[in-house]
Amino acid sequence: MTKWTARLAAAALLLAPLTAQAQEGAVDVADTGDTAWILVSSALVLLMAAPGLTLFYGGLVRAKNFLSVMVQCGGIIAACSTLWIIAGYTLAFGPVGNGWLGGDAAMMLNNLGNVRAGYAVPESAFALFQMTFAAITPALMVGAWVDRARFGWVVAFCALWGLVVYAPSAHWLWGGGWLATKLGALDFAGGIVVHTTAGVSALVIAALLGRRSGFPKTLMLPHSPALTMAGAALLWMGWFGFNGGSALAANDDAAAAIINTHAAASVAALVWIAIERLHVGKATSIGFATGAIAGLATVTPAAGFISPGAAFVFGTAAAAICYPMIHLIKFRLQIDDSLDVFAVHGVGGMTGSILLGLFLSPAFGGTGYAEGMTMASQIVAQAIGVLAVAAYSAIATVILALGLNLILPMRVSEDAEREGLDLTSHGERAWEMVD
């Protein structure tokens, strides 16, 4: 054997394992930059849920219920993450779907590909990123039932809701389902899948659960606007991963989504406190934080498809529509959606989803319509997507909530509500009371 023959033989031996792995589909061919961005975005979305959402909601409730909000959010995140691994991912994104649900091949996250089809990231990273969405979406609903919902019911309901409501909705728009493939409906990062589902379901639960004792006559003031502002800041920052990560690549689409996200939140916060100043005479910290969140929710379905100028319009619409909606729901209809989940997240997500049909137009700086779609047909597709998901969320929520109530009561006793859920549900106090 010559010297060169020996070298070629040695190289062949070294490459043999890699060749075998390639034949078995085990070589990771994902883009490392895109993968790193998705991993960071996953962490940012989890940061939104805990501590962002817990501080935002926790500061808005009375001191005696602060800890209960944090434990409920934590329990929901843990339960929904667990079920996402077991079955949620495959129901939403599993292969060989039927347009309504994904196939069962990816149960327990088995049989994941080296890359997610159509992207340059590992499917494991894609599943992780989507898991954080599945965890934060039901946690958004906590704001509708603070002060009065039973902890066991909350966790059980949200866990089932993640499989029955969230996973099918995600499949319909993101997993190759009927709303996307048949109608051409779009949802960049969750205006329909996240905010419409959670907002509508939250309103339904608030109506089923009933009002807090004393509502609406008794003022139930936030115990710590400072914590709410801190939570809003974390949500705002984390939303860069929520919307920017939805590009599923570290590229111009991600950067554009982040710019639009920030622009909409900034404008919405400013317009909100301007409206508040005219309406009640003061620009409050709670108003600024709520306005920013409304802007973030409203731009979410369109963040990667529109121009920064259009994002200004989305932010303005968020404040102009969500602000009066709070007063309609709470004071005219007297539905105790305690922390305005429907008025801010639901209405914001639906508003942005419809506006997307208009501002997708290149004439307004949008990325343009898909082949065969026009402005009119896109608006119709968006409207059908919103209505279909909203109706399904409402019906499924009623069935789930009342069915589960037969086993686990939804609401705590009057005495427990009066004493506060921190102590009666968890045997702890968030704050030590000093005489």
C-alpha positions as CSV (number, residue, x, y, z in Angstrom):
1,M,0.0,0.0,0.0
2,T,1.4,3.3,-1.0
3,K,1.7,6.4,1.3
4,W,-1.3,8.1,-0.5
5,T,-3.4,5.0,-0.5
6,A,-2.8,4.6,3.3
7,R,-3.9,8.2,3.9
8,L,-7.0,7.9,1.8
9,A,-7.9,4.7,3.7
10,A,-7.5,6.5,7.0
11,A,-9.6,9.4,5.9
12,A,-12.3,7.0,4.8
13,L,-12.3,5.4,8.2
14,L,-12.7,8.8,9.8
15,L,-15.5,9.8,7.6
16,A,-17.4,6.6,7.8
17,P,-19.3,7.4,11.0
18,L,-20.3,10.8,9.6
19,T,-21.5,9.1,6.3
20,A,-23.6,6.7,8.3
21,Q,-25.1,9.4,10.4
22,A,-26.0,11.3,7.3
23,Q,-27.7,8.3,5.9
24,E,-29.6,7.9,9.2
25,G,-30.5,11.6,9.1
26,A,-28.6,12.4,12.3
27,V,-26.2,15.1,11.2
28,D,-27.1,18.5,12.5
29,V,-27.1,20.8,9.4
30,A,-28.8,23.8,11.1
31,D,-27.4,27.3,10.9
32,T,-25.7,28.0,14.2
33,G,-26.5,31.7,14.2
34,D,-30.2,31.1,13.6
35,T,-30.2,28.4,16.3
36,A,-28.5,30.6,18.8
37,W,-31.1,33.3,18.2
38,I,-34.0,30.9,18.7
39,L,-32.5,29.7,22.0
40,V,-32.1,33.2,23.2
41,S,-35.6,34.1,22.1
42,S,-36.9,31.1,24.0
43,A,-35.3,32.4,27.1
44,L,-36.8,35.9,26.5
45,V,-40.3,34.5,26.1
46,L,-39.9,32.6,29.3
47,L,-38.7,35.8,30.9
48,M,-42.0,37.4,29.8
49,A,-44.0,34.7,31.7
50,A,-41.9,34.6,34.8
51,P,-41.0,37.1,36.2
52,G,-42.5,39.5,33.7
53,L,-46.2,38.5,33.7
54,T,-46.2,37.6,37.4
55,L,-44.9,41.0,38.5
56,F,-47.2,42.8,36.0
57,Y,-50.3,41.0,37.3
58,G,-49.0,40.8,40.9
59,G,-48.6,44.5,41.3
60,L,-52.2,45.1,40.1
61,V,-53.9,42.9,42.7
62,R,-54.3,43.6,46.4
63,A,-51.4,42.6,48.7
64,K,-53.2,39.6,50.1
65,N,-53.3,38.0,46.7
66,F,-49.9,38.8,45.3
67,L,-48.3,35.4,46.0
68,S,-51.3,33.5,44.6
69,V,-50.9,35.2,41.2
70,M,-47.2,34.2,41.1
71,V,-47.9,30.6,42.1
72,Q,-50.8,30.3,39.6
73,C,-48.5,31.5,36.8
74,G,-45.7,29.2,37.9
75,G,-48.1,26.2,38.1
76,I,-49.5,26.9,34.7
77,I,-46.1,27.3,33.1
78,A,-44.9,24.0,34.6
79,A,-48.1,22.0,33.7
80,C,-48.4,23.3,30.2
81,S,-44.7,22.8,29.5
82,T,-45.0,19.2,30.6
83,L,-48.0,18.5,28.5
84,W,-46.4,20.3,25.5
85,I,-43.6,17.7,25.6
86,I,-46.0,14.8,26.0
87,A,-48.6,15.7,23.3
88,G,-49.0,19.4,22.7
89,Y,-46.2,19.8,20.2
90,T,-47.3,16.9,18.0
91,L,-50.9,18.1,18.1
92,A,-49.8,21.5,16.9
93,F,-46.9,20.8,14.7
94,G,-46.7,17.0,14.2
95,P,-46.2,15.7,10.6
96,V,-49.0,14.2,8.5
97,G,-51.7,16.5,9.9
98,N,-55.2,16.6,8.6
99,G,-55.7,20.4,8.6
100,W,-57.2,20.3,12.0
101,L,-54.6,18.6,14.2
102,G,-51.0,17.4,13.7
103,G,-50.1,13.8,13.5
104,D,-48.9,11.8,16.6
105,A,-45.4,11.0,15.4
106,A,-43.8,13.5,17.7
107,M,-45.3,12.4,21.0
108,M,-42.9,13.0,23.8
109,L,-40.8,15.0,21.3
110,N,-39.7,11.8,19.6
111,N,-38.7,11.6,15.9
112,L,-37.8,15.2,15.7
113,G,-35.8,16.1,12.6
114,N,-32.4,17.6,12.4
115,V,-34.0,20.8,11.1
116,R,-37.5,22.1,11.1
117,A,-38.8,21.8,7.6
118,G,-38.5,25.2,5.8
119,Y,-36.1,26.6,8.3
120,A,-32.4,26.4,9.3
121,V,-32.9,25.6,13.0
122,P,-33.0,22.2,14.7
123,E,-36.6,21.0,15.3
124,S,-35.7,20.6,18.9
125,A,-35.0,24.3,19.1
126,F,-38.2,25.0,17.2
127,A,-40.2,22.8,19.7
128,L,-38.5,24.6,22.6
129,F,-39.4,28.1,21.3
130,Q,-43.0,27.0,20.6
131,M,-43.2,25.5,24.1
132,T,-42.6,28.9,25.7
133,F,-45.6,30.2,23.7
134,A,-47.7,27.3,24.9
135,A,-46.7,28.1,28.5
136,I,-47.3,31.9,28.5
137,T,-50.6,31.9,26.6
138,P,-52.7,30.3,29.3
139,A,-50.9,32.2,31.9
140,L,-52.2,35.4,30.3
141,M,-55.7,34.3,31.5
142,V,-54.7,34.5,35.1
143,G,-55.6,38.2,35.1
144,A,-59.3,37.5,34.5
145,W,-59.8,35.5,37.7
146,V,-57.5,36.9,40.3
147,D,-58.7,37.1,43.9
148,R,-61.3,34.3,43.6
149,A,-60.2,31.2,41.5
150,R,-59.3,28.0,43.2
151,F,-55.6,27.0,42.5
152,G,-56.3,23.4,41.7
153,W,-58.9,24.3,39.1
154,V,-56.7,27.0,37.6
155,V,-53.8,24.6,36.9
156,A,-56.0,21.7,35.7
157,F,-58.1,24.0,33.4
158,C,-55.1,25.7,31.9
159,A,-53.3,22.4,31.3
160,L,-56.3,21.0,29.4
161,W,-56.9,24.3,27.7
162,G,-53.4,24.1,26.2
163,L,-54.2,20.8,24.5
164,V,-57.9,21.5,23.6
165,V,-57.7,25.2,22.6
166,Y,-54.2,26.4,22.1
167,A,-52.7,23.4,20.2
168,P,-55.4,23.2,17.5
169,S,-55.4,26.9,17.0
170,A,-51.6,26.8,16.6
171,H,-51.9,24.1,14.0
172,W,-54.6,25.9,12.0
173,L,-52.3,28.9,11.5
174,W,-48.7,27.7,12.0
175,G,-48.7,24.0,11.6
176,G,-50.1,23.7,8.1
177,G,-53.7,23.8,9.1
178,W,-56.8,24.9,7.3
179,L,-56.8,28.6,8.1
180,A,-53.4,29.1,6.7
181,T,-53.4,26.7,3.7
182,K,-57.1,27.0,2.6
183,L,-57.8,30.7,3.4
184,G,-54.4,32.3,3.5
185,A,-54.8,33.8,7.0
186,L,-51.6,35.1,8.5
187,D,-50.4,35.5,12.1
188,F,-46.7,36.4,12.5
189,A,-46.3,35.8,16.2
190,G,-49.7,35.1,17.9
191,G,-52.3,37.8,17.5
192,I,-54.8,35.1,16.8
193,V,-53.1,32.0,18.2
194,V,-52.0,33.6,21.5
195,H,-54.0,36.8,22.2
196,T,-57.3,36.0,20.7
197,T,-57.5,32.6,22.3
198,A,-56.4,33.8,25.7
199,G,-58.5,37.0,25.6
200,V,-61.8,35.4,24.6
201,S,-61.3,32.5,27.0
202,A,-60.5,34.9,29.8
203,L,-63.7,36.8,29.2
204,V,-65.7,33.6,29.2
205,I,-64.2,32.5,32.5
206,A,-64.7,35.9,34.1
207,A,-68.4,35.7,33.2
208,L,-68.7,32.0,34.4
209,L,-66.8,32.6,37.6
210,G,-68.7,35.7,38.6
211,R,-67.6,39.0,40.1
212,R,-65.3,39.5,43.0
213,S,-67.0,40.4,46.3
214,G,-67.8,44.1,46.2
215,F,-67.2,44.6,42.4
216,P,-67.8,47.1,40.9
217,K,-68.7,49.4,43.8
218,T,-65.6,48.7,45.9
219,L,-62.3,50.1,44.6
220,M,-59.7,47.4,44.4
221,L,-56.6,49.4,43.9
222,P,-53.3,47.9,42.8
223,H,-51.1,47.4,45.8
224,S,-47.8,48.1,44.0
225,P,-47.8,50.1,40.7
226,A,-44.0,49.9,40.9
227,L,-44.0,46.1,40.6
228,T,-46.4,46.4,37.6
229,M,-44.1,48.9,35.9
230,A,-41.2,46.5,36.5
231,G,-43.2,43.6,35.1
232,A,-44.2,45.7,32.1
233,A,-40.6,46.5,31.4
234,L,-39.7,42.8,31.4
235,L,-42.6,42.0,29.2
236,W,-41.5,44.7,26.8
237,M,-38.0,43.4,26.6
238,G,-39.1,39.8,26.4
239,W,-41.4,40.6,23.5
240,F,-38.4,41.2,21.3
241,G,-37.8,37.5,21.6
242,F,-41.5,36.8,21.2
243,N,-41.9,38.7,18.0
244,G,-38.3,38.8,16.7
245,G,-37.9,35.1,17.4
246,S,-40.9,34.3,15.3
247,A,-38.9,35.0,12.2
248,L,-37.1,31.8,13.2
249,A,-33.9,33.2,11.8
250,A,-31.3,35.8,12.8
251,N,-32.0,38.0,9.8
252,D,-33.6,41.2,8.6
253,D,-37.1,39.8,9.3
254,A,-36.2,39.5,13.0
255,A,-34.8,43.0,13.1
256,A,-37.8,44.5,11.4
257,A,-40.1,42.6,13.7
258,I,-38.3,44.0,16.7
259,I,-38.3,47.6,15.4
260,N,-42.0,47.4,14.7
261,T,-42.6,45.8,18.2
262,H,-40.8,48.6,19.9
263,A,-42.4,51.3,17.8
264,A,-46.0,50.1,18.4
265,A,-45.4,49.8,22.2
266,S,-43.9,53.2,22.4
267,V,-46.7,55.0,20.5
268,A,-49.4,53.0,22.3
269,A,-48.0,54.0,25.7
270,L,-47.8,57.6,24.8
271,V,-51.3,57.7,23.3
272,W,-52.8,55.8,26.2
273,I,-51.5,58.3,28.8
274,A,-52.6,61.2,26.6
275,I,-56.2,59.7,26.6
276,E,-55.9,59.1,30.3
277,R,-54.8,62.6,31.0
278,L,-57.9,63.9,29.1
279,H,-60.2,61.4,30.7
280,V,-59.2,61.3,34.4
281,G,-56.8,64.2,34.6
282,K,-53.6,62.2,35.3
283,A,-51.2,60.2,33.3
284,T,-50.5,57.2,35.6
285,S,-47.8,54.5,35.7
286,I,-50.5,51.8,35.3
287,G,-51.8,53.6,32.2
288,F,-48.4,53.8,30.7
289,A,-47.7,50.1,31.4
290,T,-51.1,49.0,30.1
291,G,-50.8,51.1,27.0
292,A,-47.5,49.5,26.2
293,I,-48.8,46.0,26.6
294,A,-51.8,46.8,24.4
295,G,-49.4,48.1,21.7
296,L,-47.3,45.0,22.0
297,A,-50.3,42.7,21.7
298,T,-51.8,44.6,18.7
299,V,-48.6,44.6,16.6
300,T,-47.8,40.9,17.4
301,P,-49.8,39.4,14.4
302,A,-48.1,41.8,12.0
303,A,-44.7,42.5,13.4
304,G,-42.7,40.9,10.6
305,F,-45.0,42.0,7.8
306,I,-45.3,45.7,8.1
307,S,-43.3,48.9,8.1
308,P,-42.4,51.0,11.1
309,G,-44.8,53.7,10.0
310,A,-47.6,51.2,10.0
311,A,-46.5,50.1,13.5
312,F,-47.2,53.6,14.6
313,V,-50.8,53.2,13.4
314,F,-51.0,49.8,15.2
315,G,-49.9,51.4,18.4
316,T,-52.3,54.3,18.1
317,A,-55.2,51.9,17.3
318,A,-54.2,49.8,20.3
319,A,-54.7,52.7,22.7
320,A,-57.7,54.2,21.0
321,I,-59.6,50.9,20.9
322,C,-58.5,49.0,24.0
323,Y,-58.8,52.0,26.4
324,P,-62.6,52.4,25.9
325,M,-63.0,48.6,25.7
326,I,-61.9,48.4,29.4
327,H,-64.7,50.7,30.4
328,L,-67.2,48.9,28.3
329,I,-66.4,45.5,29.7
330,K,-66.0,46.5,33.4
331,F,-68.4,49.3,33.9
332,R,-71.1,49.0,31.3
333,L,-71.3,45.2,31.0
334,Q,-70.0,44.8,34.5
335,I,-68.0,41.6,33.6
336,D,-65.2,41.3,36.2
337,D,-62.3,40.6,33.8
338,S,-60.2,41.8,36.7
339,L,-57.0,42.8,35.0
340,D,-58.4,43.5,31.5
341,V,-57.2,40.4,29.7
342,F,-59.9,40.5,27.0
343,A,-59.9,44.3,26.6
344,V,-56.1,44.5,26.2
345,H,-54.9,41.2,24.8
346,G,-58.0,39.9,23.1
347,V,-59.1,43.1,21.5
348,G,-55.6,44.1,20.8
349,G,-54.7,40.8,19.1
350,M,-57.9,40.8,17.0
351,T,-57.5,44.5,16.0
352,G,-53.9,43.9,14.8
353,S,-54.9,40.8,13.0
354,I,-57.5,42.7,10.9
355,L,-55.3,45.7,10.3
356,L,-52.7,43.3,9.0
357,G,-54.9,42.7,5.9
358,L,-54.6,46.4,5.1
359,F,-51.1,47.2,6.0
360,L,-49.6,44.1,4.3
361,S,-49.9,46.2,1.1
362,P,-46.6,47.3,-0.4
363,A,-48.3,50.7,-0.8
364,F,-48.1,51.0,3.0
365,G,-44.6,49.5,3.2
366,G,-45.8,46.0,3.8
367,T,-44.1,42.8,2.5
368,G,-46.9,42.2,0.1
369,Y,-49.7,39.6,-0.5
370,A,-49.3,36.0,-1.4
371,E,-50.0,34.9,-4.9
372,G,-53.7,35.0,-5.6
373,M,-54.4,37.3,-2.6
374,T,-55.5,40.9,-2.6
375,M,-56.1,43.4,0.1
376,A,-59.8,42.6,0.2
377,S,-59.3,38.8,0.3
378,Q,-56.6,39.1,2.9
379,I,-58.8,41.2,5.2
380,V,-61.6,38.6,4.7
381,A,-59.2,35.8,5.5
382,Q,-58.0,37.6,8.6
383,A,-61.5,38.2,9.8
384,I,-62.5,34.6,9.3
385,G,-59.4,33.5,11.2
386,V,-60.3,35.8,14.1
387,L,-63.9,34.8,14.2
388,A,-63.2,31.0,13.8
389,V,-60.6,30.9,16.6
390,A,-62.6,33.2,18.9
391,A,-65.8,31.1,18.5
392,Y,-63.9,27.8,19.0
393,S,-62.1,29.2,22.1
394,A,-65.3,30.4,23.6
395,I,-67.2,27.1,23.1
396,A,-64.3,24.9,24.2
397,T,-63.7,27.0,27.2
398,V,-67.3,26.8,28.4
399,I,-67.3,23.0,28.1
400,L,-63.9,22.6,29.7
401,A,-64.5,25.0,32.6
402,L,-68.0,23.7,33.6
403,G,-67.0,20.1,33.1
404,L,-63.9,20.5,35.3
405,N,-66.0,22.4,37.8
406,L,-68.0,19.2,38.5
407,I,-64.7,17.7,39.9
408,L,-62.8,20.7,41.1
409,P,-64.8,23.8,42.1
410,M,-63.8,26.9,40.2
411,R,-64.2,29.4,43.0
412,V,-62.9,29.7,46.5
413,S,-65.3,30.3,49.4
414,E,-66.4,33.8,50.5
415,D,-64.3,33.5,53.6
416,A,-61.2,32.5,51.6
417,E,-61.8,35.4,49.2
418,R,-62.1,37.8,52.1
419,E,-59.0,36.6,53.9
420,G,-56.9,36.5,50.7
421,L,-55.6,33.6,48.6
422,D,-52.0,33.9,49.7
423,L,-52.9,32.6,53.1
424,T,-56.0,30.5,52.4
425,S,-54.7,28.7,49.3
426,H,-50.9,28.6,50.0
427,G,-50.5,29.1,53.7
428,E,-48.0,31.9,53.1
429,R,-47.9,35.7,52.9
430,A,-46.1,37.5,50.1
431,W,-45.3,40.4,52.5
432,E,-44.9,40.4,56.3
433,M,-47.4,42.8,57.8
434,V,-45.7,45.3,60.2
435,D,-47.9,46.8,62.9
